[in-house]
Amino acid sequence: MNIEVRFTHRFPGFELDIAFAVERPGVTALFGPSGCGKTTIVNVIAGLLKPDKGEVRLNGSTVLDTTSGINVPAHKRRIGYVFQDARLFPHMSVRRNLDFGARRTGERLPDGEASAIITLLGLDNLLERKPRHLSGGERQRVALGRALLSNPAALLLDEPLAALDSGRKAGILPYLERIRDEARIPILYVSHSIDEVTRLANDIVVLNAGKIAASGPVEDIMSRLDLFPLTGRFEAGAVLEGHIARHLADEDMTQVVVGRNRFVVPRVGDDPGSALRLRVRARDVMLATKAPRDISANNIIAGKVTGIREDTGPYVDVQLDCAGTVLLARITRMSRTRLAIGHGKKVWALVKSVSVERTPSRQDGRS
């Protein structure tokens, strides 16, 4: 299953020139600031906007080719679309809203699969309610269910959490993770939240001013110093794929193997051998030029400086190769000068905080 997109389109004062492909199931994030063209891309794929020039292919079938005059109507493209607002029919029950997508497209799942999706999204007890009696998170879950019950070949999620407060976002993220892991279709996830991207996405397409600045696996893109202005310096850092080595029962901690390194994190519930994704923000990494002793940091990783990014202000960003694992550190210019930090210098990374983002999808092919 794949999506291939190539198009150009001009708005007054703004032009998009887009080309990328989604090669596998799982979540591909379209990431970038507001106004960079993310929603336009998913509207072109969905058939809601015809670009000036371009083509879109879904699973090898051409649904748009402006040169040949091909433009398959939106309802025949087998695409599920979830907007920022749920856009449910207020006069219909949840059950009828869920059924609408399948009736419109003519693509209906077997009853067993449909029931499984309803259960997956926790909708069994909401089926007879009207949208006005649902919370914001519940409405978005219904919108997700409606899209999935249309048996789509691909799913487009346009900032589905943007209208929710932090509590409701936290409540719906596990459902999105289940969809990612069980739907086995390409999912394009539009977001300007790096937290959502690092938790959900397998791959990322970074957009800037109507063009693609970079694309690839999340762990590769997030470790690139040149992309810090786009990925956000404050939240930027390394995304690491590893697996649980063992639980340290007395300390209530878990040891995680990442490449040739070991990290300890607050205990997680998964079994040894389970895959984990870790996130280490650059601002949570200190550097030392000698192996430190008698300090509270539990994660001390030896490495070598492979890149330095300078910007205006008091900070510099340092890229480290730690036996094949990339870490990033943000230090002051003063510290860099005092420690003589330069390319090739051997250092120790003192990691103050490691967050467990998620158990990666089995579809990643890296777990």
C-alpha positions in Angstrom: 0.0 0.0 0.0 1.5 3.3 -1.0 0.7 6.9 -1.8 2.6 8.9 -4.5 2.0 12.7 -4.7 3.5 15.2 -7.1 1.9 18.6 -7.8 2.3 22.3 -8.0 -0.4 24.8 -7.1 -0.4 28.6 -6.8 -2.5 30.7 -4.4 -2.2 34.5 -4.2 1.2 35.1 -2.8 2.0 31.5 -2.1 3.0 28.5 -4.2 3.3 24.8 -3.4 5.8 22.5 -5.2 5.3 19.1 -3.6 6.7 15.6 -4.4 6.8 12.6 -1.9 5.8 9.0 -1.5 4.5 7.0 1.4 5.9 3.5 0.9 4.5 1.5 3.8 1.6 1.2 6.3 1.9 3.2 9.5 1.9 6.9 10.2 3.7 9.5 8.0 3.5 12.9 9.6 3.2 16.1 7.5 4.9 18.5 9.9 5.5 22.2 9.6 4.3 25.6 10.8 0.8 27.0 10.1 0.4 28.1 6.5 3.1 25.9 5.0 0.7 23.8 2.9 0.0 20.7 5.0 -3.8 20.9 4.7 -3.6 21.7 1.0 -1.6 18.4 0.4 -4.2 16.2 2.1 -7.0 18.1 0.3 -5.3 17.3 -3.0 -4.9 13.6 -2.1 -8.6 13.4 -0.9 -9.9 15.0 -4.1 -11.2 18.1 -2.4 -8.8 20.4 -4.4 -7.6 20.0 -7.9 -4.0 21.4 -8.2 -2.8 23.5 -11.2 -0.6 20.6 -12.3 0.2 17.2 -10.8 -0.7 13.6 -10.2 -1.7 11.4 -7.2 -1.4 7.6 -7.2 -3.0 5.3 -4.5 -1.7 1.8 -4.4 -0.6 2.0 -8.0 -3.9 3.4 -9.3 -3.9 7.0 -10.7 -6.6 9.1 -9.1 -5.3 12.4 -10.4 -3.4 13.3 -13.5 -4.0 16.8 -14.7 -2.1 16.2 -18.0 -4.3 13.2 -18.9 -7.5 14.8 -17.5 -7.9 12.1 -14.8 -9.6 13.3 -11.6 -11.4 10.5 -9.7 -14.2 12.0 -7.5 -13.4 12.2 -3.8 -16.0 9.6 -2.8 -14.5 7.0 -5.2 -10.9 7.4 -4.0 -11.3 5.0 -0.9 -9.8 7.6 1.4 -10.9 8.2 5.0 -10.6 11.9 6.1 -10.8 13.2 9.6 -10.8 17.0 10.0 -9.8 19.2 12.9 -13.5 19.4 13.9 -15.4 16.1 13.8 -18.0 17.3 11.3 -20.6 14.8 12.6 -24.3 15.2 11.5 -26.0 16.7 14.6 -29.4 15.1 13.9 -27.9 11.5 13.6 -27.0 9.1 16.3 -23.4 7.9 16.6 -24.5 4.6 15.0 -25.9 6.4 11.9 -22.9 8.8 11.7 -20.6 5.7 11.7 -22.6 4.1 9.0 -22.6 7.2 6.8 -19.1 6.8 5.4 -19.7 3.2 4.2 -23.1 4.1 2.6 -21.5 7.1 0.8 -18.6 5.1 -0.7 -20.3 1.8 -1.1 -17.4 0.1 0.7 -18.7 -1.7 3.7 -16.7 -3.9 6.1 -17.9 -7.3 7.2 -19.9 -7.0 10.4 -17.2 -8.6 12.5 -14.5 -6.2 11.3 -16.9 -3.2 11.8 -17.7 -4.4 15.4 -14.0 -4.7 16.1 -13.3 -1.1 15.0 -16.2 0.2 17.2 -14.8 -1.7 20.1 -11.2 -0.6 19.3 -12.3 3.1 19.6 -14.4 2.5 22.7 -17.7 3.5 21.0 -19.9 0.5 22.0 -21.7 2.5 24.8 -22.1 5.7 22.7 -23.9 4.3 19.7 -27.4 5.7 20.5 -26.2 9.2 21.6 -26.4 12.3 19.5 -23.2 14.4 18.9 -24.3 17.2 21.3 -24.1 14.7 24.1 -20.5 13.7 23.4 -17.3 15.3 24.6 -14.7 16.7 22.1 -12.6 13.5 22.4 -15.6 11.3 21.9 -16.7 13.2 18.8 -13.2 12.8 17.3 -13.3 9.0 18.0 -16.6 8.8 16.2 -15.1 10.7 13.2 -12.2 8.2 13.2 -14.6 5.3 13.3 -16.7 6.7 10.5 -13.5 7.1 8.3 -12.3 3.5 9.1 -15.7 1.9 8.6 -15.7 3.2 5.0 -12.9 0.6 4.4 -10.3 3.1 3.2 -7.1 2.3 1.3 -5.5 5.3 3.1 -6.4 7.6 6.0 -5.9 11.3 6.2 -5.9 13.0 9.6 -5.8 16.8 9.5 -4.7 17.9 13.0 -7.4 15.8 14.6 -6.2 16.8 18.1 -5.9 20.6 17.5 -9.3 21.5 18.9 -8.9 19.4 22.1 -7.4 20.4 25.4 -4.4 18.6 26.8 -6.5 16.1 28.9 -8.6 15.0 25.9 -5.5 14.8 23.7 -4.0 12.4 26.2 -7.2 10.4 26.1 -7.4 10.0 22.4 -3.7 9.4 21.6 -3.8 5.7 22.7 -6.7 5.2 20.2 -4.6 6.7 17.4 -1.7 4.3 18.4 -4.1 1.4 18.1 -5.2 2.5 14.7 -1.6 2.9 13.6 -0.8 -0.6 14.7 -3.9 -2.5 13.6 -5.3 -0.7 10.5 -2.4 -1.7 8.3 -2.9 1.2 5.8 -1.0 4.3 5.1 -1.9 7.2 7.4 -1.0 10.8 6.7 -1.1 12.7 10.0 -1.0 16.5 9.7 0.5 18.3 12.7 2.6 21.1 14.0 3.2 19.4 17.3 6.5 17.7 17.6 5.3 15.8 20.6 2.5 14.1 18.6 4.9 13.4 15.8 7.5 11.7 17.9 4.9 9.6 19.7 2.8 8.5 16.6 4.8 8.7 13.4 7.0 6.2 11.7 8.1 8.7 9.0 8.0 12.4 8.7 7.8 14.9 5.8 9.0 18.4 7.0 7.4 21.3 5.1 8.6 24.8 4.8 7.0 27.6 2.8 5.2 25.3 0.3 8.2 23.0 -0.3 9.5 19.8 1.3 12.6 20.5 3.4 13.2 16.8 4.4 11.6 13.4 4.6 12.5 10.1 6.1 12.2 8.0 9.3 11.5 10.1 12.4 14.6 9.1 14.2 16.8 10.2 11.3 15.1 13.5 10.7 14.9 14.5 14.3 18.7 14.1 14.7 19.6 16.5 11.9 21.1 19.8 13.2 20.3 21.6 10.0 16.6 21.0 10.5 16.5 22.5 14.1 15.0 25.8 12.9 12.0 23.8 11.5 11.7 21.0 14.0 11.9 23.5 16.9 15.1 24.1 18.9 13.4 23.9 22.3 11.8 20.5 21.7 14.4 19.1 19.3 16.4 16.1 20.2 17.1 12.5 19.4 14.5 9.8 18.9 15.8 6.4 19.7 14.5 2.9 18.9 15.4 0.2 21.4 14.1 -2.8 23.4 13.7 -3.6 27.0 16.6 -5.6 28.4 15.3 -6.1 32.0 13.4 -4.5 34.8 15.3 -3.3 37.9 12.6 -4.2 40.5 14.3 -2.7 43.6 14.9 0.7 41.8 11.5 0.6 40.0 13.4 1.3 36.7 13.7 -0.4 33.3 16.9 -0.9 31.4 16.6 -0.3 27.6 19.1 -1.3 25.0 19.6 1.2 22.1 22.2 -0.1 19.7 25.4 -0.7 21.8 24.2 1.6 24.6 22.0 1.0 27.6 19.6 3.6 29.1 17.6 3.4 32.3 14.1 4.9 32.4 11.3 4.8 35.0 9.7 1.4 34.9 7.4 0.6 32.0 4.9 -2.2 31.9 6.0 -4.1 28.8 7.9 -7.4 29.0 11.7 -7.8 28.4 12.3 -7.9 24.6 9.5 -5.5 23.9 10.4 -2.6 21.5 10.4 1.0 22.9 10.9 4.4 21.4 12.8 6.9 23.6 13.1 10.6 23.2 16.1 12.5 24.6 15.7 16.3 24.2 18.9 18.3 23.4 18.2 20.6 26.4 18.3 17.6 28.7 21.8 16.5 27.8 24.9 17.9 29.5 28.5 17.3 28.3 31.7 16.4 30.2 35.2 16.0 28.8 36.1 13.4 31.6 34.1 10.5 32.8 32.0 11.9 35.7 31.7 10.2 39.1 29.4 10.6 42.0 26.6 12.4 40.2 22.9 11.8 40.1 22.5 11.3 36.4 21.8 7.6 35.6 22.5 7.7 31.9 26.1 8.6 31.1 27.0 7.8 27.5 30.4 8.1 25.8 30.5 9.7 22.4 32.3 11.8 19.9 31.3 15.2 18.5 30.3 14.9 14.9 28.5 18.3 14.3 28.0 21.7 15.8 25.3 24.2 14.9 25.7 27.8 15.9 22.9 30.3 15.9 22.3 33.7 17.3 21.9 33.8 21.1 23.9 32.1 23.8 23.5 28.5 22.8 25.0 26.0 20.4 23.7 22.6 19.4 26.1 19.6 19.4 25.6 16.3 17.6 27.3 13.2 19.1 28.0 9.8 17.7 27.7 7.4 20.7 28.8 4.0 19.3 26.4 4.4 16.4 23.6 6.1 18.3 23.0 9.8 17.7 22.5 12.1 20.6 22.1 15.9 20.6 23.1 18.4 23.3 22.3 22.1 23.7 25.1 23.9 25.6 26.1 27.5 26.0 28.8 29.1 23.9 30.6 29.8 27.2 30.6 26.0 27.9 31.8 25.2 24.5 34.7 27.5 24.8 35.6 26.4 28.3 35.5 22.7 27.4 37.1 23.2 24.0 34.2 21.4 22.3 35.0 20.8 18.6 34.6 18.2 15.9 36.0 14.8 16.8 36.3 15.6 20.5 35.6 12.7 22.8 32.9 13.6 25.5 30.5 12.0 27.9 26.8 12.8 27.5 25.0 13.2 30.8 21.3 12.6 30.1 19.2 14.3 32.7 15.8 13.0 31.4 14.7 10.3 29.0 11.0 10.0 28.0 9.4 6.9 26.7 7.3 7.9 23.7 5.7 4.7 22.6 6.0 1.0 21.7 6.8 1.3 18.0 4.4 -0.4 15.5 5.4 -3.8 14.4 5.0 -2.4 10.9 8.1 -0.3 11.4 10.2 -3.2 10.5 12.7 -2.0 13.2 11.2 -3.7 16.3 
